[in-house]
Each structure stands twice: as C-alpha cells, then as structure tokens.
Amino acid sequence: MKIKGSISIVILFYIGFVSCNQNKTDDNSTDQFTSGTYSFVFDESISPILDQEMYVFKSLYTQAKPNVNYQPENKILDLVLNNKARFAVMSRDLDKSEVKLLTNRGLPPKIGKVAYDAITLIVGRNNRDTIMSLAQIKNLFNSDTKSTKNLVFDNPNSSVLNYLKNSFSLKNLNQKNIYAVKNSKEVIKYVAEHDDAIGFISYSWLIEPDSDYVNATKNIKIVGIRNENLKDKATDYFKPSQSTLALKQYPLIRSVYIIDCTGRVGLGTGFAAFLQSERGQKIVLRSGLLPDSMPTREISIKKEL
C-alpha cells in the first residue's frame, strides 16, 4: 500500500506539471501512462541500473512497450536538442542554454534526479597503483605527463569522459595513450588483460556483473581516491560505495537525471514517475548505487506485556 501511495503522489505531480506545460508538443503518439509504445534514449554508461528499472516496470505494466535506445551522452544531447528524442535518462543535467533552447521550441524539459553514481577507476589485479589523488588523476591527462599508463574509456563521446573533462577542465586530449573501446564491458576486459591500463567506468558495472564479463572483474581492482578538498579526511583514500557517496567522501560522484520533454502524460511520464517512486528508488538502493531519496523501511515493534 505504501508503494502504491508513493507512486500515486508522483503521478499527480507529473500530471499537474505536464498539464500546465502542454504547448506545441504533439508528436502523434498514442501511448498512455502505463501502456503503449514510446521511444526512450538512455546513457549506455549506466545501462545496468536502467535495465533493472525497465525490467520491473514492464513486469508491472505488461501493456507498456517502450523502445529503449542506448547511446553515448553526446549523441543523446544531439537527439534531444534536435527534437529527435523527447525522453532521456542521462548522467548530467541540462545547462541553461539547453533548457532555453528547448523551452523556446515549446518543449520545456521536466528534469528530475534519480540516483547518484561514481566514476570508478580500475586497474589490473597485478597493478600496484591502487591509490591516487585527484591531482594525480588530472596529471594523467597532461600532455607532458611521464606516465606510461594507457587510459581506457567506453566511448569517445561518453558521459564518463565528459565528466572528467568538466571536472578537471581538460581540453585537448590528444595523447596517444588514451583509448576508447566498444563499451564498458570491453573496458573491464581490457584492463583485466593489461597491467599497464587504467579504466574509467560507471560503478554500476562492478556491483552485479553479468556472466559474459564476471570473470574479468575477478582480475581487476578498484582504485582508492584521495579527495584533497575534504578538510578532515584530506589524507584518506576512498573507494565508491553507497556510504562514501552519501557522505560525499568519494570525489568522482555524478547524478543520474530524467530529461522529459514530452510535454504530456504518456509512457515517458509514467516511467519517470516509476523511477522516482519508492519502488523505483528501492531498485536503485539494491543495485548498489545511491538513491536520490532514501526509501522508507517499516519496522514492526512488539510490545511485551
């Protein structure tokens, strides 16, 4: 009952929002809140958690037939800003200019936060470099660096690489030791086989790995990172976990956002409401990432007479 109630509250919020913002947004779709077909674009770097959410959503609402298209971040932005996609889940917010552009086109975005993720550095099992500071990570991308490590990403247009560019104000990444493979699974496999590599991936890929790359995860280690900005723990190294994300001890943290430009009540708003409901947030919690809102937990206390 609690779960249904929380979903209902989110549903009413979304209906109220889109009712006030329906304006020049008709795309001839016939989908409803929990049924029909609609196309979504999701950030491929966080597909493990989104796959789990979508699986439960479709199990609950069997008439829902979403078409999910996983893309790198730059491609998602291109699709959304050019009105080729109206519902996205990605790992960054829209900036003011992007919101203004969409609003001027009659597609004011409804943006909501779902979870917190961590950009995770991984190295091979035999690699001794298992701790780094933020300054050392930034120096890896310096064209004058003497590091011989190969830096491996899932995609040249990925949100992981964009996050590091923005966090460290990186511009020209033209070093020969920076590589992009096919996807995050391939990053893990490459690092597992090359001791001279450092991989950069979402933490979500390491919590419950699928059978096709679980063996590779046994041959890698997560790098602990020191956050020089923490006054009381400036000498400590932290690995990603729900607790270090919640306490803001792990520095490479990012948010997962819903970008809803549908401007109407449909399957997009239905899935958005589910993601932000108590049930959707519990899935985030069980996945190992940090939910945006911590689900409540009922405790039964028996009074002894």
C-alpha positions as CSV (number, residue, x, y, z in Angstrom):
1,M,0.0,0.0,0.0
2,K,2.8,2.4,0.8
3,I,4.4,1.9,-2.6
4,K,1.2,2.4,-4.4
5,G,0.6,5.6,-2.5
6,S,4.0,7.0,-3.3
7,I,3.6,6.2,-6.9
8,S,0.2,8.0,-6.9
9,I,1.8,11.1,-5.4
10,V,4.4,11.2,-8.1
11,I,1.8,10.6,-10.8
12,L,-0.3,13.5,-9.6
13,F,2.8,15.7,-9.6
14,Y,3.7,14.8,-13.2
15,I,0.1,15.2,-14.4
16,G,0.0,18.6,-12.9
17,F,3.3,19.7,-14.4
18,V,2.6,18.5,-18.0
19,S,-1.0,19.8,-17.9
20,C,0.5,23.3,-17.3
21,N,3.1,22.9,-20.0
22,Q,1.3,21.2,-22.9
23,N,2.2,23.5,-25.8
24,K,3.1,22.7,-29.4
25,T,4.4,19.3,-28.4
26,D,2.1,16.9,-30.2
27,D,4.1,14.1,-31.7
28,N,1.1,12.0,-32.7
29,S,1.9,9.3,-30.1
30,T,-0.9,7.3,-28.6
31,D,0.8,5.9,-25.6
32,Q,-0.6,6.2,-22.1
33,F,0.9,6.5,-18.6
34,T,1.5,2.7,-18.3
35,S,0.7,1.4,-21.8
36,G,1.5,1.8,-25.4
37,T,4.8,2.3,-27.3
38,Y,7.2,5.2,-26.9
39,S,10.9,5.7,-27.7
40,F,13.5,6.4,-24.9
41,V,17.2,7.2,-25.2
42,F,19.4,6.2,-22.2
43,D,23.0,6.7,-21.4
44,E,24.8,3.5,-22.3
45,S,27.4,4.0,-19.5
46,I,24.7,3.4,-16.8
47,S,22.7,0.7,-18.6
48,P,22.9,-1.9,-15.7
49,I,20.7,0.2,-13.4
50,L,18.4,1.3,-16.2
51,D,18.0,-2.3,-17.4
52,Q,16.9,-3.3,-13.9
53,E,14.4,-0.4,-13.6
54,M,12.9,-1.1,-17.0
55,Y,12.6,-4.9,-16.4
56,V,10.5,-4.3,-13.2
57,F,8.5,-1.5,-14.9
58,K,7.5,-3.8,-17.8
59,S,6.8,-6.6,-15.4
60,L,4.3,-4.5,-13.5
61,Y,2.7,-2.8,-16.6
62,T,2.5,-5.5,-19.2
63,Q,0.8,-3.2,-21.8
64,A,3.9,-0.9,-21.8
65,K,6.1,-1.5,-24.8
66,P,9.0,1.0,-24.5
67,N,11.6,1.2,-27.2
68,V,14.9,1.7,-25.5
69,N,17.9,3.1,-27.4
70,Y,21.2,3.2,-25.6
71,Q,23.6,5.9,-26.8
72,P,26.7,7.9,-25.6
73,E,26.0,11.2,-23.9
74,N,26.9,13.4,-26.9
75,K,24.5,11.5,-29.1
76,I,21.7,11.8,-26.6
77,L,22.1,15.5,-26.4
78,D,22.1,15.8,-30.2
79,L,18.8,13.8,-30.4
80,V,17.1,15.7,-27.6
81,L,18.1,19.2,-28.7
82,N,17.1,18.5,-32.3
83,N,13.7,17.1,-31.3
84,K,14.5,13.6,-32.4
85,A,14.0,12.2,-28.9
86,R,11.8,13.6,-26.1
87,F,12.6,11.4,-23.2
88,A,16.1,10.6,-22.0
89,V,17.9,9.4,-18.9
90,M,21.5,10.6,-18.7
91,S,24.2,11.4,-16.1
92,R,24.2,15.1,-16.3
93,D,21.7,18.0,-16.1
94,L,20.9,20.3,-19.0
95,D,22.6,23.7,-18.8
96,K,20.7,27.0,-19.0
97,S,21.2,27.4,-22.8
98,E,19.9,23.9,-23.5
99,V,16.8,24.4,-21.3
100,K,16.2,27.8,-23.0
101,L,16.5,26.2,-26.5
102,L,14.0,23.5,-25.7
103,T,11.6,25.9,-24.0
104,N,11.7,28.3,-26.9
105,R,10.7,25.4,-29.1
106,G,7.7,24.6,-27.0
107,L,9.3,21.6,-25.3
108,P,10.1,22.8,-21.8
109,P,12.0,20.0,-20.1
110,K,10.9,18.4,-16.9
111,I,14.1,17.4,-15.1
112,G,14.3,15.0,-12.2
113,K,17.1,13.3,-10.3
114,V,17.1,9.6,-9.9
115,A,20.3,8.4,-8.3
116,Y,24.0,9.1,-7.6
117,D,26.7,7.2,-9.5
118,A,30.5,7.1,-9.2
119,I,33.1,7.4,-11.9
120,T,35.3,4.4,-11.0
121,L,39.0,3.9,-11.8
122,I,40.0,0.2,-12.3
123,V,43.4,-1.4,-12.8
124,G,44.6,-5.0,-13.3
125,R,44.9,-7.4,-10.4
126,N,48.8,-7.3,-10.6
127,N,48.9,-3.5,-10.7
128,R,50.4,-1.9,-7.6
129,D,48.9,1.5,-8.3
130,T,45.7,1.1,-6.2
131,I,45.5,4.6,-4.7
132,M,45.6,8.0,-6.4
133,S,44.8,11.6,-5.5
134,L,42.6,13.9,-7.6
135,A,45.8,15.8,-8.7
136,Q,47.4,12.6,-9.9
137,I,44.3,11.7,-11.9
138,K,44.3,15.1,-13.6
139,N,48.0,14.8,-14.3
140,L,47.4,11.6,-16.3
141,F,45.7,13.7,-18.9
142,N,48.5,16.2,-19.1
143,S,50.3,16.1,-22.5
144,D,53.6,16.5,-20.7
145,T,53.0,13.6,-18.3
146,K,55.6,10.9,-18.0
147,S,53.0,8.3,-17.2
148,T,53.1,5.2,-19.4
149,K,49.6,4.1,-18.4
150,N,47.0,3.5,-21.1
151,L,43.8,5.3,-20.2
152,V,40.8,3.4,-21.4
153,F,37.2,4.6,-21.9
154,D,34.0,3.1,-23.2
155,N,33.4,5.6,-26.0
156,P,35.0,8.9,-27.2
157,N,31.6,10.6,-26.8
158,S,30.8,9.0,-23.4
159,S,29.5,10.7,-20.3
160,V,32.4,9.3,-18.3
161,L,34.9,11.2,-20.5
162,N,32.8,14.3,-20.5
163,Y,32.6,14.2,-16.7
164,L,36.4,14.1,-16.3
165,K,36.8,16.9,-18.9
166,N,34.5,19.1,-17.0
167,S,35.8,18.2,-13.5
168,F,39.4,18.7,-14.4
169,S,39.0,21.4,-17.1
170,L,40.6,19.2,-19.7
171,K,40.6,20.5,-23.3
172,N,42.9,18.9,-25.8
173,L,43.1,15.2,-25.2
174,N,45.3,14.1,-28.0
175,Q,47.7,11.8,-26.2
176,K,48.4,8.5,-27.8
177,N,47.8,6.6,-24.6
178,I,44.0,7.5,-24.5
179,Y,41.9,4.7,-25.9
180,A,38.2,4.2,-26.5
181,V,36.8,0.7,-26.8
182,K,33.3,-0.5,-27.7
183,N,31.6,-0.3,-24.3
184,S,32.1,-0.5,-20.5
185,K,32.3,-4.3,-20.6
186,E,35.2,-4.1,-23.0
187,V,36.9,-1.6,-20.7
188,I,36.8,-4.1,-17.9
189,K,38.0,-6.9,-20.1
190,Y,40.9,-4.8,-21.5
191,V,42.1,-3.7,-18.1
192,A,41.9,-7.3,-16.8
193,E,44.3,-8.3,-19.5
194,H,46.7,-5.3,-19.5
195,D,48.6,-4.3,-16.3
196,D,49.6,-1.0,-17.9
197,A,46.0,0.2,-18.3
198,I,43.7,2.3,-16.2
199,G,40.0,2.0,-17.0
200,F,37.3,4.6,-16.3
201,I,33.7,3.3,-16.0
202,S,30.4,3.7,-14.0
203,Y,30.4,2.0,-10.7
204,S,27.1,0.3,-11.7
205,W,29.1,-2.2,-13.9
206,L,31.0,-3.6,-11.0
207,I,28.3,-4.4,-8.5
208,E,26.5,-7.4,-10.0
209,P,28.4,-8.2,-13.2
210,D,26.7,-10.3,-15.9
211,S,28.1,-13.7,-16.8
212,D,29.7,-12.5,-20.0
213,Y,32.3,-10.4,-18.1
214,V,32.1,-11.6,-14.5
215,N,35.4,-13.4,-14.9
216,A,37.1,-10.2,-16.0
217,T,36.0,-8.4,-12.8
218,K,37.9,-11.0,-10.8
219,N,41.1,-9.8,-12.4
220,I,40.8,-6.1,-11.7
221,K,40.9,-3.8,-8.6
222,I,39.2,-0.6,-7.8
223,V,41.4,2.4,-7.2
224,G,41.0,4.3,-3.9
225,I,40.9,8.1,-4.4
226,R,42.0,10.9,-2.1
227,N,39.9,14.0,-2.0
228,E,42.1,16.9,-1.2
229,N,39.1,19.1,-0.7
230,L,37.9,17.2,2.4
231,K,39.4,19.2,5.3
232,D,39.1,16.5,8.0
233,K,40.0,13.5,5.7
234,A,42.4,15.0,3.2
235,T,44.8,12.2,3.7
236,D,42.3,9.3,3.4
237,Y,41.6,7.3,0.2
238,F,38.1,6.2,-0.6
239,K,36.5,3.7,-3.0
240,P,33.0,4.1,-4.3
241,S,30.2,2.7,-2.1
242,Q,26.7,3.8,-1.0
243,S,28.2,5.2,2.2
244,T,31.1,7.1,0.6
245,L,28.7,8.6,-1.9
246,A,26.2,9.6,0.8
247,L,28.9,11.1,2.9
248,K,30.5,12.8,-0.1
249,Q,33.8,11.2,0.7
250,Y,34.3,9.7,-2.7
251,P,35.0,12.7,-5.0
252,L,34.1,11.4,-8.5
253,I,30.4,11.4,-8.0
254,R,27.7,12.2,-10.5
255,S,23.9,12.4,-10.7
256,V,21.5,10.4,-12.9
257,Y,18.8,12.6,-14.4
258,I,15.5,12.2,-16.2
259,I,15.0,14.6,-19.1
260,D,11.3,14.7,-20.1
261,C,10.4,16.9,-23.0
262,T,7.2,15.1,-23.9
263,G,5.0,17.8,-22.6
264,R,2.1,15.4,-22.0
265,V,1.0,12.5,-19.9
266,G,2.3,9.3,-21.6
267,L,4.7,6.4,-21.2
268,G,7.6,8.8,-20.6
269,T,6.0,10.4,-17.6
270,G,4.8,7.0,-16.4
271,F,8.4,5.7,-16.4
272,A,9.7,8.9,-14.8
273,A,7.1,8.6,-12.0
274,F,8.2,5.0,-11.5
275,L,11.9,5.8,-11.3
276,Q,11.2,8.5,-8.6
277,S,8.7,6.4,-6.7
278,E,9.6,4.4,-3.6
279,R,9.7,1.2,-5.6
280,G,12.0,2.7,-8.3
281,Q,14.3,4.1,-5.6
282,K,14.4,0.7,-3.8
283,I,15.7,-0.8,-7.1
284,V,18.5,1.9,-7.0
285,L,19.3,1.0,-3.4
286,R,19.5,-2.7,-4.1
287,S,21.7,-2.1,-7.2
288,G,24.4,-0.6,-5.0
289,L,24.1,3.0,-6.3
290,L,22.8,5.7,-4.0
291,P,19.1,6.6,-4.5
292,D,18.1,10.3,-4.7
293,S,15.5,9.8,-2.0
294,M,16.1,7.0,0.6
295,P,13.2,4.6,0.6
296,T,11.4,4.1,3.9
297,R,11.6,0.9,5.8
298,E,8.9,-0.4,8.0
299,I,9.9,-1.8,11.4
300,S,7.5,-3.8,13.5
301,I,7.9,-3.4,17.2
302,K,6.0,-5.8,19.5
303,K,5.3,-4.6,23.0
304,E,5.8,-7.2,25.6
305,L,3.3,-7.2,28.5
